[in-house]
Every structure is written in structure tokens, then in C-alpha cells.
Amino acid sequence: MKLELRLEDIMPLPTTDEEIYSLKRIDSVALEVKARNWGKVHELLVDAENDPKINQEYKDFFLSKSRIQLLALSNDKYRDYEKAEHLILEYLDKYRPGFDLERVADYFLTNGEATQLSHLATIYSNGDEPQKGIAILEQLVAFVERWYILSVSTVMQFNYMAYLGKLGVSYLLAGALEKALEVNTKAIEVARKNMNVDMIQSYQSDRAVILLDMGRLDEAKHCLKKYLMIQYGTEHMRSWDNYEDGITFPEFVQRDYGIDCLELVEPIE
């Protein structure tokens, strides 16, 4: 196999006032994306995309990624899977003409390409083509596993956890519950080895839903307790953010499964 090493994610340091101004504006958008403050992301994106003082190359490279995340990952009125898919495929073809989605594992992917493929898999898994999402994620996991042990990169380690977690959810959405549980178990194991509290909590919530759909209520409640222990033990607030269209994960469990998560918390005497 021919390895195709590309460095399109590496940009030169800004030197001119225009470049410095451009990156400051772009960074303000990226911070809101990280916080998943989608309304603010939309507002800043519109301003930045129409700002003539921002370097056009930076707009094409950086702002397009934020636009994709807004369209693909938000849980509100800004989500548009069709537009996001178009932008992702356009991005992939721009930097690697003729990109073949059926050969993902054969490429030496940049982090930017792998991230866009992960977003594309999310679109397919949450839409009408879950098997396409699963196929992409299986190939991403295979790609990262090829280099995971050799890499000391925190980006590579984070990606491995993220792709395993997404693959488990994709199997869940496709109704392949046994496979979803198998992959979720591996995702939790890797997250524990890397001591990533965010991922551990996220995957415990995924596991609870998988077990609930399997009818394994006692095991599901045990996972929900672990989820809440992390929540309260670390004052970790990220998972109180929107889980699905304006509701938190505990509210989702209450609505869809009739379980009050707060009743699972046993007070200390």
C-alpha cells in the first residue's frame, strides 16, 4: 500500500496584521464551537464569512470546518445534514481529488480528513443510511489502530476513543445491540486507560441506553449510577448540555424510558 502523507493541516504562523486579525476572529468562532454554543457560533460565522478583512484562504480553510460542525453536530434549528454532507465531500475532494469513501482505511489520513469523515459518519448514522456511517467508522477505527500503539500523540489517542464511541452509537442506532455493547465496552476500556473523564461519562450514558434497549434494566441502572457519580463527584458539567433537541441526558432517560435518574442517587447518611 502506498502511504500518502499530506500536510494540508499545517499552516504557517501569522506574520501580517491581516493574518493576525483573521486568526483572532476565527479563534473566537472555534471557542464557541468547542462550547457547543450554536447560536453564538451561527452569529459569529455570519459576521466572519462576510468580513472582507479576514484572509480568504483562512475563511476557506478554517471557517468551513466550523460551518460543517454547526450543520452536522448542532441539535437545534441550525442543523442541516444535506448541506453538511455537501461541504464535507467538497472538502475531501479539494485536498485529495477523487477521495473514495470505500477505501478510507487505505489512506494515510490527516487529522483534518479523519475529523470530516467522522462528521460524515455521524450524518449517515443519524439519518437514513446508518450502514454507511458504520462502514466509515469501522475504517477509521482500523486506521487509528494501525498507528495507535506507535503514536504518542494525544490527538491520535483522543481520536481512537472518539471513533470507538461513535461506532458503538452507530451500531445502537442501526439496532445492532450486541455489537453496540461490544464496541462500547472497548471504548470505555480505552477511555479508562487514558483517564479521560469526559469520554468515560459519555460512554456510560451510551451503555445505559444500549442496555435499556436490550431490556437489561438492572445493568442499565448501574450504568446510570456510574454516570451520576462522575457528574456529582467531579462537578463535571458538559453532559448537562443538550443531549437531544433541547433536553439533557437525564431528561431523555425520563422521557423515553420512564426512569428518574435522581432517584438512583442514594444520599450519604
N, C-alpha and C positions, 0 to 999 in steps of 0.2 A: 504494500500500500504506500502510495506517495503522500508524505506529510506536506500539508500546505500551511505554512506559518505566515500569518498576516499580522501587521502591526497597526491596523487602522484605528484601534482604540487609543493609541498613544499620540497625544497632541503636544506640540512644542509649548513651552512656557510663554505666557503672555508678556509682551515687551512694550507694546504701544498703549497709549491711553484708551484707544478704541477697544483693544483686546481685553484690557483690564476691566473697563466698563461692562463689556459684553459678558465676561465670566461672572462678574458680580450679580448682574441681572439674572443670568442662567442659574447661578447658585441659589438665589432666592426662590426660584421655582423648584429646584431639586429638594430643598429643605422641606417645602410644603408637601411634595410627593412622598418623602420619607415619613412625614407625619400623617399621611393619608387625609390631609385637609383638602378634599377635592374641590370644594367651592373656591377656595383661595387659589388652588392650582389653576383652575379654569380662568380665573380673573387675571392672574399674573401671566399665563400663557398668551392670552389675547393681547395684552399690553406689549409683551416681549416680541411676539410674532409681527406686530405692526410698528415696532420701534426701529426707525431707519438707522439709528446709531449703533445697533447691535450688528456685529460682523455676520454676514450672510452664511459663511462657512460654519460658524458656530451655531447659527439657527438650524441649519440643515442637519448638523451632527447631534447637537445636544437637545435642542427643543423638541425635535421629532421624537426622541425617546420619551420625554415627559408627556408628550401628546399621546403616545401609544399607551403609556401606563394609565393615563386618565381614561382613555376609551376602553381599555381592556380590564382594568382592575377595580374601578370605582363601583360602588354599589348603589348608585343613585342616577339622577337624570342625565349625567354626562357619559354614561356607558353606551358604547356603540361598537359591538363586535365586528360588524361588517367593515366599518372604516378602519378599525384597529388591524384587522387581518390584512387589508389592502396596504396599510403603511408598513407592516412588518415584512410582508413579501417584497415590497418595494425596497426596503432597507437591505434585506438579504441579497436581492439581485443586484443592488448597487455595488456592494462591496465584494460579492462573489457571483458574477453573472452565471445564470443557469443553475442556481442552487437547487439541489434535488432533496426534497423532504424525505424521500425514502432511503437516502444514503447519509443521514445525519451522523451516524456513528463512524463513518469513513473519513470524515473531515477532521482536520486539526482546527477546532473551533476557537475563535477569540471569545473572550468573556462577553463582549457585546452581542455576538451572534448567538451564543448559548442563551443569554438572557432573553433575547427576542423570540427564540424558539420556545422557551419556557412560557412566555406570554401567549404565544400562538397555541400551545398545548392547552392552556387554561381556557382560551376562547373555544376551542373544539370540545373540550371536556364539559364545559358549562352549557354548550349549545346542543346542536343536533348530531354532532359527529364525535362522540366520546372515544371511539376506537382510534380515530386519527390522533386525538390527544394522547392516548395511551401509547401509541406507536412512537410518537416523538419523544415522550418522556422516557420510555424504555431505552431508546437510543442515547438520550442524554445521560442517563444513569450509566449505561455501558461505556460511554466516552469518558466520563469522570472517573469511573472505577479503574480504567486503564492507567490513569495518571495519579490517582488519589494517594496511594501509598508512597509514591515517589515525590510527591509535592509537599512543600512546607508552606504553601500559600494558604492564607486564611480565606481568600476568595474561593479557592478550589474546595476547601473543606465546607464552607458555607453552602456552596452550590450543590455539593453532594447531599447534604442534609435537605436542602430545599427541594431538589428534584425527587428524592425518595418520598418526601412528604406529599408533594403534588401528585406523584404517581399513585400513592395509596388512595388519595381523594378521588382521582380519576377512575380507579377501579370501583370505588364506592358508588360514584355517580353512574357507572355503567352496570351496576348491580352484581359485580363480581366480588361478593363479600369476603369469601375465603382468601382470595388473592389480595384484597384490600387489607385484611388483617395481617397477612404475612409481610407485606411491604411496610405497613405501619410499624410492626414490631422491629423491623430493621432500622427504620427511620428513628425511632425512639432510642434504640441502642447506640446509633451513631451520634445522636444529639447528646446523650449522656456522656459518651467518651470525650466529646468536645466541650462539655459543661455549658451548653447553650440553653439557658433558661427559657428564652423566647420559644425556641423550637420544641423543647420538651413539653411546655404547656400547650402549645398549638397542637402537637401530635396526640396528647392525651385527650383533647377535646374531639379530634378526629376519631380516635379509637372508641370513645364513648358512643359516638353516633354509629359507627360500624357495628358495635356490639348491640346497640339498641335495635338496629335493623335486623340483626340476627336473632333477636328475641332473647338475648343473654342479659337479662335485666340486672342481676346482682353484680356481674362483672362490669357492666356499664356504669352502675352507681359507684363502684370502686374507682373507676377512672375519673368520674366526675369529682369525687372527693380529692383525688390527687390534683386535679385541675384547680380546685378551690384552695387547696393547701399552698400551691405555688402562688396563686393570686394573693392570698392574705399574708402568706409567710414572707413574701418579697416585696409587697406593695407594688406589684407589677401591674401596670395599668393598660398595657397595649391590648389585651384581649377583651377589655370592656368596650373597645371601639366597635363600630358596626360590624356585625357578623354577617348579616344578610338583610339588605334593603332596610336599613334604619333600626335594626334591633340588635341587642347584644347576644352573645352565645347563651347565657342562662335564659334569656327571654325566648330564644329559639327552641331550647330544650323544653321549656314550659309549654310553648305553643304547639309544637309538633309531637311531643311525647308525654305531655302531662306531668312532668317531673319538676318539682320546685327545688332547684339546686340549693337554695338557702336552708332547706330542711335537712340537707345532708351534712351541714356544718354542726358539729357537736361542740357546745360551749365547754370551756375549761372550768371545772368546779373550783 
